[in-house]
Amino acid sequence: MNIVVLVKQVPDTATERKLNADDKTLDRAASDGVINELDEYAIEEALQLKEKHGGEVTILTMGPDQATDSIRKALSMGADKAVFVNDDALHGSDSLQTAYALAQALGTIEYDVVVLGSESTDARTGVVGAALAEYLGLPQLTFARKVDVDGSTIRIQRQTDYGYDVVEAQLPAVVSVVEKINEPRYPSFKLIMQAKKKPVDKKSAADAGIDTARVGLANATTETVDFDAAPPRAAGTVVKDEGDGGAKIADFLVEKKFV
Amino acid sequence: MAEVLVLVDHVDGQVKKVTTELLTAARRIGEPAAVWVGDGAESGRAALAEYGAEKVYVATAELNDHVVAPKAELLAKLAQDKGAAAILVSATAENKEIAGRTAVKLGSGVLTDVVDVNADVVAEHSIFGGATITHARVRTGVPIVAVRPNSVPAEAASGAAAEEAVSVEVSDAAKTARVVERVNEEQGERPELTEAAIVVSGGRGVGSDDFSVVEDLADSLGAAVGASRAAVDSGWYPNQFQVGQTGKTVSPNLYVALGISGAIQHRAGMQTAKNIVAVNKDPEAPIFELADYGVVGDLHKVAPQLTEEIKKRK
């Protein structure tokens, strides 16, 4: 079973994140780039599926030059190879354009399952998996907290507000995962060394079958009009508990009419 | 005036509060038209009328038999047939997916997790864990906007709520991911986390899977219970209650953080709460930078006292 994992490089949430003043896109130079956290769970799930069912795990990343760091990390977890779609024409693409571009790039790869994190920590839209399924015309098995494959049938537990839905489809399918699904492995020294030799197929937008008139900031379906630092919260009151901390909070809640 | 489609969130025929917030926002843009999928529209109709819905489009429950795609087909069809000015949904995980697929069908853009929207469908976002405010608009097609619950205050205004059945021929392409079972893991009668006006969350400081100290306080306030990633990762509380970057985003009127340090991962999920109360042993915990009222102390002493005080004063 061949599996493609979509991996996005995002700014490290532990560092300060900024937008570019000129084009209002993410300032990727301002912070360290790391693999989007939920994508590590996607890689782990792909590796577990490969361990059970055989096949190959391919990483598919779209992004600027520095995204190669995240690709190496993904390969060092145990993925077999990578496709890196890297083109200035893609800069500033919004979530739907990204889904379109990834759908086109997937057309150049053979796969049975596409796995991705259910959302990224930077834009946090949570729509790419669904939009990708729409573009590809494939079953949408998103927000999975458990995945089982039996022959050509795939079954997931889809996380919901009330618990979960069991959802079933025929392969190929698009699967997005939530944190509960597994515990991502750490790369071993041996795998890190091996990863340096694994093939990374770099593609331009044209190589990936992407129509550049449909992607990039100039063709985006949405536009950031302006942005500003959020006003700081007014400083609050902090007291040390002297045995009456609970009562003091109750006073505050009464004052604010919550009680 | 052009119609603004509002996808209704409902449980057992009861309209959820966020839908009344969406109808309020929709009235700024055009004429609100509610879209009801499933049974119970008759019992929900009064609430929709009370918040200005002029129409209620009703589609059958079968649309729920497959994941997301059939509802996107419904919204796309209605948007086209009615010449809708915009589509509003609540920013839940599933509704954002519906918004995304609908946008692809219509060649539209989608704005997710917005905290406000004006008459020109310019939407406000709070991003990077609340550090930055942006305004954005959709450039192509019918704008589709997913609004965070508790962001737009609901205001009543009467509407006709004229019911109209809508039949959709769900395509085979939309029937590929079939829901075979729904499993309810919900705990008790507490309000839903993202909708709740008050949320009480517990973190590492709770110290064990005995979350009763958090739950008792939540119940005294009629609040939902949340948990930090540390608590969920430790197996102390179920995943679906996780508040933060990789969990739910909440925007309640009051957020009570018990034993939560306030790492960016957590703040990203609760920073837009209107009032924040924190209890933590560590006076240096970053949660105190956000707190309107903070107590440095042991939550196992402070929270039970607070619960008792609330019961006394109610």
Boltz contact constraints between the chains, C-beta under 6 A:
constraints:
  - contact:
      token1: [A, 13]
      token2: [B, 264]
      max_distance: 6.0
  - contact:
      token1: [A, 17]
      token2: [B, 128]
      max_distance: 6.0
  - contact:
      token1: [A, 96]
      token2: [B, 103]
      max_distance: 6.0
  - contact:
      token1: [A, 121]
      token2: [B, 245]
      max_distance: 6.0
  - contact:
      token1: [A, 125]
      token2: [B, 112]
      max_distance: 6.0
  - contact:
      token1: [A, 126]
      token2: [B, 96]
      max_distance: 6.0
  - contact:
      token1: [A, 127]
      token2: [B, 96]
      max_distance: 6.0
  - contact:
      token1: [A, 127]
      token2: [B, 100]
      max_distance: 6.0
  - contact:
      token1: [A, 130]
      token2: [B, 68]
      max_distance: 6.0
  - contact:
      token1: [A, 130]
      token2: [B, 97]
      max_distance: 6.0
  - contact:
      token1: [A, 130]
      token2: [B, 100]
      max_distance: 6.0
  - contact:
      token1: [A, 130]
      token2: [B, 101]
      max_distance: 6.0
  - contact:
      token1: [A, 131]
      token2: [B, 100]
      max_distance: 6.0
  - contact:
      token1: [A, 131]
      token2: [B, 104]
      max_distance: 6.0
  - contact:
      token1: [A, 134]
      token2: [B, 101]
      max_distance: 6.0
  - contact:
      token1: [A, 134]
      token2: [B, 104]
      max_distance: 6.0
  - contact:
      token1: [A, 137]
      token2: [B, 173]
      max_distance: 6.0
  - contact:
      token1: [A, 139]
      token2: [B, 176]
      max_distance: 6.0
  - contact:
      token1: [A, 139]
      token2: [B, 177]
      max_distance: 6.0
  - contact:
      token1: [A, 140]
      token2: [B, 67]
      max_distance: 6.0
  - contact:
      token1: [A, 140]
      token2: [B, 68]
      max_distance: 6.0
  - contact:
      token1: [A, 140]
      token2: [B, 177]
      max_distance: 6.0
  - contact:
      token1: [A, 141]
      token2: [B, 177]
      max_distance: 6.0
  - contact:
      token1: [A, 143]
      token2: [B, 93]
      max_distance: 6.0
  - contact:
      token1: [A, 161]
      token2: [B, 192]
      max_distance: 6.0
  - contact:
      token1: [A, 162]
      token2: [B, 184]
      max_distance: 6.0
  - contact:
      token1: [A, 162]
      token2: [B, 186]
      max_distance: 6.0
  - contact:
      token1: [A, 163]
      token2: [B, 183]
      max_distance: 6.0
  - contact:
      token1: [A, 163]
      token2: [B, 184]
      max_distance: 6.0
  - contact:
      token1: [A, 163]
      token2: [B, 185]
      max_distance: 6.0
  - contact:
      token1: [A, 164]
      token2: [B, 183]
      max_distance: 6.0
  - contact:
      token1: [A, 165]
      token2: [B, 179]
      max_distance: 6.0
  - contact:
      token1: [A, 165]
      token2: [B, 182]
      max_distance: 6.0
  - contact:
      token1: [A, 166]
      token2: [B, 180]
      max_distance: 6.0
  - contact:
      token1: [A, 166]
      token2: [B, 181]
      max_distance: 6.0
  - contact:
      token1: [A, 167]
      token2: [B, 67]
      max_distance: 6.0
  - contact:
      token1: [A, 167]
      token2: [B, 177]
      max_distance: 6.0
  - contact:
      token1: [A, 167]
      token2: [B, 179]
      max_distance: 6.0
  - contact:
      token1: [A, 168]
      token2: [B, 178]
      max_distance: 6.0
  - contact:
      token1: [A, 168]
      token2: [B, 180]
      max_distance: 6.0
  - contact:
      token1: [A, 169]
      token2: [B, 176]
      max_distance: 6.0
  - contact:
      token1: [A, 169]
      token2: [B, 177]
      max_distance: 6.0
  - contact:
      token1: [A, 179]
      token2: [B, 246]
      max_distance: 6.0
  - contact:
      token1: [A, 180]
      token2: [B, 239]
      max_distance: 6.0
  - contact:
      token1: [A, 221]
      token2: [B, 109]
      max_distance: 6.0
  - contact:
      token1: [A, 221]
      token2: [B, 139]
      max_distance: 6.0
  - contact:
      token1: [A, 221]
      token2: [B, 140]
      max_distance: 6.0
  - contact:
      token1: [A, 222]
      token2: [B, 109]
      max_distance: 6.0
  - contact:
      token1: [A, 222]
      token2: [B, 136]
      max_distance: 6.0
  - contact:
      token1: [A, 222]
      token2: [B, 138]
      max_distance: 6.0
  - contact:
      token1: [A, 223]
      token2: [B, 137]
      max_distance: 6.0
  - contact:
      token1: [A, 223]
      token2: [B, 139]
      max_distance: 6.0
  - contact:
      token1: [A, 224]
      token2: [B, 134]
      max_distance: 6.0
  - contact:
      token1: [A, 224]
      token2: [B, 136]
      max_distance: 6.0
  - contact:
      token1: [A, 225]
      token2: [B, 135]
      max_distance: 6.0
  - contact:
      token1: [A, 225]
      token2: [B, 137]
      max_distance: 6.0
  - contact:
      token1: [A, 226]
      token2: [B, 135]
      max_distance: 6.0
  - contact:
      token1: [A, 227]
      token2: [B, 132]
      max_distance: 6.0
  - contact:
      token1: [A, 227]
      token2: [B, 134]
      max_distance: 6.0
  - contact:
      token1: [A, 228]
      token2: [B, 133]
      max_distance: 6.0
  - contact:
      token1: [A, 230]
      token2: [B, 130]
      max_distance: 6.0
  - contact:
      token1: [A, 230]
      token2: [B, 131]
      max_distance: 6.0
  - contact:
      token1: [A, 230]
      token2: [B, 133]
      max_distance: 6.0
  - contact:
      token1: [A, 233]
      token2: [B, 290]
      max_distance: 6.0
  - contact:
      token1: [A, 236]
      token2: [B, 291]
      max_distance: 6.0
  - contact:
      token1: [A, 236]
      token2: [B, 292]
      max_distance: 6.0
  - contact:
      token1: [A, 236]
      token2: [B, 293]
      max_distance: 6.0
  - contact:
      token1: [A, 237]
      token2: [B, 293]
      max_distance: 6.0
  - contact:
      token1: [A, 238]
      token2: [B, 288]
      max_distance: 6.0
  - contact:
      token1: [A, 238]
      token2: [B, 294]
      max_distance: 6.0
  - contact:
      token1: [A, 239]
      token2: [B, 295]
      max_distance: 6.0
  - contact:
      token1: [A, 240]
      token2: [B, 296]
      max_distance: 6.0
  - contact:
      token1: [A, 241]
      token2: [B, 295]
      max_distance: 6.0
  - contact:
      token1: [A, 241]
      token2: [B, 297]
      max_distance: 6.0
  - contact:
      token1: [A, 241]
      token2: [B, 302]
      max_distance: 6.0
  - contact:
      token1: [A, 245]
      token2: [B, 295]
      max_distance: 6.0
  - contact:
      token1: [A, 245]
      token2: [B, 297]
      max_distance: 6.0
  - contact:
      token1: [A, 245]
      token2: [B, 302]
      max_distance: 6.0
  - contact:
      token1: [A, 246]
      token2: [B, 302]
      max_distance: 6.0
  - contact:
      token1: [A, 246]
      token2: [B, 305]
      max_distance: 6.0
  - contact:
      token1: [A, 246]
      token2: [B, 306]
      max_distance: 6.0
  - contact:
      token1: [A, 246]
      token2: [B, 309]
      max_distance: 6.0
  - contact:
      token1: [A, 247]
      token2: [B, 309]
      max_distance: 6.0
  - contact:
      token1: [A, 249]
      token2: [B, 277]
      max_distance: 6.0
  - contact:
      token1: [A, 249]
      token2: [B, 306]
      max_distance: 6.0
  - contact:
      token1: [A, 250]
      token2: [B, 306]
      max_distance: 6.0
  - contact:
      token1: [A, 250]
      token2: [B, 309]
      max_distance: 6.0
  - contact:
      token1: [A, 250]
      token2: [B, 310]
      max_distance: 6.0
  - contact:
      token1: [A, 252]
      token2: [B, 293]
      max_distance: 6.0
  - contact:
      token1: [A, 256]
      token2: [B, 275]
      max_distance: 6.0
  - contact:
      token1: [A, 258]
      token2: [B, 254]
      max_distance: 6.0
  - contact:
      token1: [A, 259]
      token2: [B, 310]
      max_distance: 6.0
  - contact:
      token1: [A, 259]
      token2: [B, 313]
      max_distance: 6.0
